[in-house]
Amino acid sequence: MENMEQTAGRMEAGLMPAEGMLGANYVRYQKPNSPRYTKEDALKNGTLYPGLNLPYRNFVPKKDVANTTEGQLMSIDFAMWELGLYLDVHPDDADALKLFSALGAMSREAAAALEKEKGPLTKHANMDGRYTWVDSPWPWEK
């Protein structure tokens, strides 16, 4: 294993270190109150923020799931995840915090509707006094 001095010497000589970095990441800075996609568009684009949208080369769009119950829950939860990352950096953005709270309520409501329609989403979902996770029918049996 190289020590720091050996690594620095190799790099000064224009050579890669024996144990090079796997990669270096970069995320564009987001200004407070940046414009945001709708939750459905955020799910399709892989980000809540248009300024961070870096489309993949040869991207082939998949089936649109936004109009299904599952798609609505996924898009809400995706927007919450992205907004949570934004709030990690901008904790005082009152508009983002208000939206995060509203999306949390929407997520709980959508999850309850989906569980009522299709059964529990997680093992710790409301079980009405008994363990219902293993009850049939399973989603693929419907």
Stockholm file with secondary structure:
# STOCKHOLM 1.0

chainA/1-142         MENMEQTAGRMEAGLMPAEGMLGANYVRYQKPNSPRYTKEDALKNGTLYPGLNLPYRNFVPKKDVANTTEGQLMSIDFAMWELGLYLDVHPDDADALKLFSALGAMSREAAAALEKEKGPLTKHANMDGRYTWVDSPWPWEK
#=GR chainA/1-142 SS CCCHHHHHHHHHTTCCCTTCCSCCCCCCCCCTTCCCCCHHHHHHHTCSCGGGCCCCTTCCCCCCCTTSHHHHHHHHHHHHHHHHHHHHHCTTCHHHHHHHHHHHHHHHHHHHHHHHHHCCSSTTSCCTTSCCTTCSCCGGGC
#=GC SS_cons         CCCHHHHHHHHHTTCCCTTCCSCCCCCCCCCTTCCCCCHHHHHHHTCSCGGGCCCCTTCCCCCCCTTSHHHHHHHHHHHHHHHHHHHHHCTTCHHHHHHHHHHHHHHHHHHHHHHHHHCCSSTTSCCTTSCCTTCSCCGGGC
//
